[in-house]
């Protein structure tokens, strides 16, 4: 006798809805913080007056770009989750 197919949707009860809201909020927070950190690392060398410190921060531009791209990706995933959640209900 074959096994039944796996469910494609999660159960709709208050516990899973609350967990989804918390996960979405965490994703939004991570996205905003990563974008802010990335922008801070990329823009700060222009405002630092010490040439030595300016060079050190300027060498970390790869980290700034990574944080910026990661934050934007988090925000895109958050927006996609929000749009699919609105169409499901």
GUMARMAR-801332 format. One record per residue: residue in one letter; x, y, z of N, C-alpha, C in turn. Coordinates in steps of 0.2 Angstrom, whole numbers. Atoms other than C-alpha are relative to their C-alpha. Example, Ala and Ser with C-alpha at 12.3 -4.5 7.8 and 13.67 -1.06 7.14 Angstrom:
! residues 2
  res    n.x    n.y    n.z   ca.x   ca.y   ca.z    c.x    c.y    c.z
    a      4     -6      0     62    -22     39      4      6      0
    s     -4     -6     -1     68     -5     36     -4      5      3
! end
This chain:
! residues 89
  res    n.x    n.y    n.z   ca.x   ca.y   ca.z    c.x    c.y    c.z
    x      4     -6      0      0      0      0      4      6      0
    x     -4     -6      0      8     17     -5     -2      5      5
    x      0     -5     -5     11     31      7     -4      6     -3
    x      3     -6      3      0     46      6      5      6     -2
    x     -4     -6      2      7     62     -2      2      5      6
    x     -2     -4     -6     16     74     10     -4      7     -1
    x      4     -6      0      6     90     15      4      6     -4
    x     -3     -5      4     10    105      4     -1      7      4
    x      2     -6     -4      3    118     17      1     -1      7
    x      0      1     -7      7    121     35     -6      1      3
    x      7     -1     -3     -7    120     47     -1      7      2
    x      2     -7     -1    -16    136     50     -3      1      7
    x      2     -1     -7    -16    138     69      4      6      3
    x     -4     -6     -3    -11    152     81      7     -1      1
    x     -7      1     -2      5    144     86      5      1     -6
    x     -4      0      6     12    143     68      0      8     -3
    x      1     -7      2      5    161     64      5      4      4
    x     -4     -4     -5     14    168     79      7     -1     -2
    x     -7      2      2     30    159     74      2      4     -7
    x     -2     -3      6     29    166     56      1      7      1
    x      0     -8     -1     26    184     62      7      1      3
    x     -7     -1     -3     42    182     73      5     -1     -5
    x     -5      1      5     52    175     59      0      6     -5
    x      0     -6      5     47    189     47      2      6      3
    x     -2     -6     -3     50    202     60      8      0      1
    x     -8      1     -1     68    195     63      3      1     -7
    x     -3     -1      7     71    194     44      0      8     -2
    x      0     -8      1     66    213     43      5      3      4
    x     -5     -4     -4     77    218     57      7     -2     -2
    x     -7      2      3     92    208     50      1      4     -6
    x     -1     -4      6     89    216     33      2      7      1
    x     -2     -7     -2     89    233     40      6      2      3
    x     -7     -1     -3    104    231     51      5     -1     -5
    x     -5      2      5    114    223     37      1      6     -5
    x      0     -5      5    110    237     25      3      6      3
    x     -3     -5     -3    114    250     38      8     -1      1
    x     -7      1     -1    131    242     42      4      0     -6
    x     -3      0      7    135    240     24      1      7     -2
    x     -1     -7      2    132    258     20      4      4      5
    x     -5     -4     -5    141    264     36      7     -2     -2
    x     -7      2      1    157    254     31      2      3     -7
    x     -2     -2      6    156    260     13      0      8      0
    x      0     -8      0    152    279     17      5      3      5
    x     -4     -3     -6    163    281     33      7      2     -2
    x     -7     -3      2    180    283     24      0      7     -2
    x      0     -6      2    174    299     17     -1      5      5
    x      1     -5     -6    170    307     34      6     -1      5
    x     -5      1     -5    185    300     44      6      5     -2
    x     -5     -4      2    199    313     45      7     -3      1
    x     -6      3     -1    213    302     51      2     -4     -6
    x     -1      3      6    222    296     35      2     -8      1
    x     -2      7     -2    228    279     44     -7     -3      1
    x      7      3     -1    210    275     50     -4      0     -6
    x      4      0      7    203    280     33      2     -5     -4
    x     -2      5      4    214    268     24     -2     -7      3
    x      2      6     -3    210    254     36     -8     -1     -1
    x      7      1      1    191    257     34     -1     -1     -7
    x      1      0      7    193    259     15      2     -7     -2
    x     -1      6      2    201    242     14     -5     -5      2
    x      5      5     -2    186    234     22     -6      1     -4
    x      5     -2      5    175    240      7     -4     -7     -2
    x      3      7      2    172    221      2     -5     -2      5
    x      5      2     -5    164    218     19     -6      4      0
    x      6     -4      0    153    233     17     -5     -2     -6
    x      4      2      5    147    227      0     -3     -6      1
    x      3      6     -1    144    210      6     -6      1      5
    x      5     -2     -5    134    217     21     -6      3     -4
    x      5     -3      4    124    228      9     -4     -5     -4
    x      3      5      4    120    214     -3     -4     -5      4
    x      4      5     -4    115    202     11     -6      3      3
    x      6     -3     -3    104    215     19     -6      1     -5
    x      5      0      5     95    218      2     -3     -6     -1
    x      3      6      1     93    200      0     -5     -2      5
    x      5      2     -5     85    198     17     -7      4     -1
    x      6     -4      1     73    213     13     -4     -3     -6
    x      4      3      6     68    205     -4     -4     -6      3
    x      4      6     -3     64    188      5     -6      2      5
    x      6     -3     -4     54    198     18     -6      2     -4
    x      6     -3      4     44    207      5     -3     -6     -4
    x      3      6      4     41    191     -5     -4     -4      5
    x      4      4     -5     35    182     11     -7      4      1
    x      6     -4     -2     23    197     15     -5      0     -6
    x      5      0      6     16    197     -3     -3     -7     -1
    x      3      7      0     13    178     -3     -5     -1      6
    x      5      1     -6      5    179     14     -6      4     -1
    x      6     -3      2     -7    192      8     -4     -3     -5
    x      4      4      5    -13    182     -7     -3     -6      3
    x      3      7     -2    -15    166      3     -6      1      5
    x      5     -1     -5    -27    174     16     -6      4     -3
! end
